[in-house]
């Protein structure tokens, strides 16, 4: 199961480097990376029969939810200013 988590994390990393032109795509790829990390924590926790990995997974899950809320809030603000969600136009909110 650890290999599956690593594969999911790598898919998220490749998504950032290949399709990283849109802010929504970047947020989704970051969420995919966090899901792969969570899967890795759970698999290691189950392998060594310890609850610490599951507790770490729950904390990371809460942080991922907070990150999604803040990212979407920033995305909506950016869209209202620039009328676009492309990364190349990100210099509009400088300052």
C-alpha positions in Angstrom: 0.0 0.0 0.0 3.0 2.3 0.5 3.8 2.0 -3.2 0.3 3.1 -4.1 0.7 6.2 -1.9 4.1 6.9 -3.6 2.5 6.5 -7.0 -0.4 8.9 -6.1 2.1 11.4 -4.8 4.2 11.2 -7.9 1.1 11.8 -10.0 0.4 15.0 -8.1 4.0 16.1 -8.6 3.9 15.4 -12.3 0.6 17.2 -12.5 2.2 20.3 -11.1 5.1 20.2 -13.5 3.2 19.3 -16.6 -0.2 20.9 -16.2 0.7 23.7 -13.8 -0.8 26.6 -15.9 -4.1 27.0 -14.0 -4.5 27.8 -10.4 -7.4 25.3 -10.0 -5.2 22.5 -11.4 -2.4 23.4 -9.0 -4.7 23.2 -6.0 -6.0 19.8 -7.2 -2.5 18.5 -7.7 -1.5 19.6 -4.2 -4.6 17.8 -2.8 -3.6 14.7 -4.8 -0.1 14.9 -3.3 -1.5 15.2 0.2 -3.7 12.2 -0.4 -0.7 10.1 -1.4 1.1 11.3 1.7 -1.9 10.3 3.8 -2.0 6.8 2.2 1.7 6.4 3.0 1.2 7.3 6.7 -1.7 4.9 7.0 0.2 2.1 5.4 3.3 2.6 7.6 1.1 2.8 10.6 -0.6 -0.4 9.8 2.7 -2.1 9.1 4.2 -1.3 12.4 0.9 -1.6 14.3 1.1 1.9 15.8 -1.6 4.5 16.0 0.8 7.4 15.6 0.6 7.3 11.8 -3.2 7.5 11.9 -3.1 10.5 14.3 -0.6 12.2 12.0 -2.9 11.4 9.0 -5.8 13.0 10.8 -3.8 16.2 11.5 -2.6 16.4 7.9 -6.2 15.9 6.7 -7.3 18.8 8.8 -4.5 20.9 7.5 -5.4 19.9 3.9 -8.9 21.1 4.5 -7.7 24.4 5.8 -5.3 24.8 2.9 -8.1 24.1 0.5 -10.3 26.8 2.0 -7.5 29.4 2.0 -6.5 28.5 -1.5 -10.0 28.8 -2.8 -10.5 32.1 -1.1 -7.3 33.4 -2.7 -8.4 32.0 -6.0 -11.8 33.8 -5.9 -10.1 37.1 -4.9 -7.6 36.7 -7.7 -10.3 35.9 -10.2 -12.2 39.1 -9.2 -9.1 41.2 -9.8 -7.8 39.7 -13.0 -10.8 37.8 -14.5 -8.5 34.8 -15.2 -7.1 31.9 -13.2 -3.9 31.4 -15.2 -0.7 31.3 -13.3 1.1 33.6 -15.9 -1.2 36.5 -14.9 -0.3 36.1 -11.2 1.7 39.3 -11.1 -1.5 41.3 -10.9 -1.8 40.8 -7.2 1.8 41.8 -6.5 2.2 44.3 -3.7 
